[in-house]
């Protein structure tokens, strides 16, 4: 089982949590904690075995609730054997989609794929194996954006989707949909020093002679590309690299950054901390 919590910091939280689990026959396998001295908020992630013969997760949660309320905790106890449902949104660039599907099939991402949604037809991905993938083509234009997003939201609700992943989905979510998906929608974005906006960012980077390119996985908010950051990575660039080289290397970074962010979220390693995140990496 995985217990995650955040609450105002005060003495005794770790002792109370560990004693609670011990008294109910639980064995702690891993525990990580962090006290944010700037905000005064305490964060914790505990992995434990529910070893008691009469162990029941619902009963354990019901017993934990009064103590959690006393500490003003935001918390959850979850059985990781119950996989979260994930919906992937994609556009023409399919490198992140292909990587996530590969990791899902290999069992590297502990998730149930609820749907792949694209604003492009399925034949756009003719070279990908989508035979066992629930694929939905939801085209969008400027005039039909709200109707298309309404269809996406209905699909999210109908499938019981827990997490939405924007795998280079080249549409900006409306403020309304972003608000509905707060804390459960991850986007991947190319990031440079300096940052290049608009079309052909890798070409812009090449013209400016950048020495480092990178990517950022973050939660989606109403503020475009300004949500809490989950993971980032970079790669060195030289004068020998052409725009094509930058695109190739950029795709590699985007794939691995997004995959790490999704896996950490599925494993309850990411806790929101205002405009940033606490990530208890493995």
Order of alpha helices (4+ residues) and beta strands (2+ residues): beta-alpha-beta-beta-alpha-beta-beta-alpha-beta-beta-alpha-beta-alpha-beta-alpha-beta-beta-alpha-beta-beta
